[in-house]
Amino acid sequence: MTTTPATPTIHDISDIKDTSPAPTPVQIRLDFDEHAAGFSRAMAHLDRAAIKELDKVEFDPRLRELVRIRASQLNGCAYCVDMHTKDARAIGETEQRIYALPVWRETPFFTARERAALAFTEEVTSLATTHVPDQAYSAVAAEFSQPELAALVSLIVTINAWNAIGVATRAWEPGSYQP
């Protein structure tokens, strides 16, 4: 005689226990804005200068935020990922595309132009390893004019600098930013 195993059932949703660990609060290492106030102001000025270049070439604001999110993901900057996902949503970016950024190559959600910008962002963000090969530059240059490409480089350099500050100092608490 063979017996069929009983099918497990959940009788009540309250039977399900959340076993995920409690969130660990981020320990601020250094109040960067206070202790490097002049440099912090210079970074804010650099950020405004990059935005000015992007605006001058009418760079899509949603792509701007996707670039910032992707670089921040690669650099592990929780504050910047939180900030730029909120900013992206505020200007109409979809949840689907934001969630798909880590696997953008595997999805149909991005245009050729967006893919070129995301690939180039990854190369520049990883430049110590990749040295931004000619093939990567050629691919992005096929989609963007020279002024657009200069603005994109400005954006990538700026977000990587912000990420370096955020990761090194933990100066800003993830979740605290409000657009």
N, C-alpha and C positions, 0 to 999 in steps of 0.2 A: 504494500500500500504506500502510495506517495502522498505527501502532504503539500499543500500549497502554502507558501509563507503568507502571513497576514499582511495586508497593505497598511502601512503606518498612516494614521490620520491625525490631524490636529483638530482637537475638539473645540478649542477656544483660542482666539488670538492672544489672550493673556497668558497662554501656555508658552509663548515664544519669549525667550529672555534675550535681552541685548547683552551680548558678551564682548562688544567692542570696548577697547580701553577708553577711559575718560580722556578728553582732550588735554594735552599738556600746554599750559600757558607759555607763551614765548617770553623768555627772559631777555629784557632789553640789555644789551651789553654796553652800549654807549649812546648817549643822547647826542647824536651827530650834529643835529641842527643847532644845539646849544654850544657844543665844544669846537665846532668848525663852522661857525655861522657865516663867515665870509665865503668859504668854499661852498657851503650849502646854497647861498644866494647865487654863486657863480653857476652851480649846477642848474638851478631854476632858470637862470638866464640862458644857459645852453639848451635846456629843454624848450624854452620859448623860441630860440633861434631855429631849432630843428622844425618846430611846428610852422614857423614862418616860411621856411623853405618848402615844406610839404604843401602849405596853403598856396604858395606861389605857383606850384605846378599842378594844383588841383588834385592832389593825391587823395584817394578815397579814405575818408576818416575811419570807416570800418576796417579797412585793410591796415591802416595805421595801428589800430588797437590789436588786431590779430598778430601783427609783427611784434608788438610789445608783449603780448601774452606769451607768444611762442618763445621768445628770447628769455623771458622770465621763468618759464617752465624749465628750459634747458639749464638755466643758472640756479634753479632752486630757490627763487626769491618769492616766498609765500605772500609777502605784503604786495609786491607788484602784480602777481597773478591775481590776487583779490581785487586790487584797484582797477586793473585794466579789463578784467571781465565785467566788472560793474560799469565801467565807462563804455565798454562795447555794447552792453545791453541797453544802456541809456540812449545810444544813438541808433538803435534798431538792429544790432547784430543778433542772429538767432542763437538760441541755446544749442541747437544741433551742431552748428559750425564751431562754436566755442568748445563744446565737449569733444569734438572730433580733432581738434588741433594736434594732440599728441600723435595721432594716426592719420594725418591729413593725406598722406600719399595713398592710403588704402580706401579713400572715400571719393565719391563723385561730387562732393559739395563745394569744391573750389575751382575757380576758373584757371586757365593757363597762366594768366598774369599773376593771380594770387599765389599759385603754386611756385612760380618763379621767385616771387618775393619771399615766401616762406622758406624755400630751399636756400636762398641766398642768406636769409637771416640765420639759418642754422650754420652755414659755412662761416660767416663772419663771427658769430657767437663762439664757434669752436676753432677760431683761427690759429690758436697755439698748436692744434693737432692737424688741421686741414690746410692751413696756409692759403685758403681760398683759391682753389685751383682754377686755371684758365677756363676749363669747361663750365664751372659754376658761374664765373663772371660772364662768359659768352651767353649762357642760358638766360640770365637775368637781363643782360643788355639787349637781347632779342625782343624782350617784352616792354622795356622801359627806355625812354629817351635819356640822354645824358643828364639833363637837369633833373629828371625824375629819379634817376639812379643816384645822383649826388644827394638828393633829399632823402632817399631811402637809406643810404650809408649814414647820413647824419642822424636819422632816427635810430638805427641799429646801434651805433656807437653810443648814443645818449642813453638808451635803455640799458645797455650793458654796463655803463658807468653807474647808473642808479642801482642796478642789481648788485654790483660789487659792493656798494655802500650798504645796501640793505642786508645782504648775506653776511658780510664781515661784521657789521655792528649790531644787527637786529634792532636797528634804531626805531622802527615803526612796527606797531602791533598788527598782524594780519586780522582783518575783519573790522578794523577801526575806521577805515576810509569810507566816506560817504560822498558820492558825486554831487 
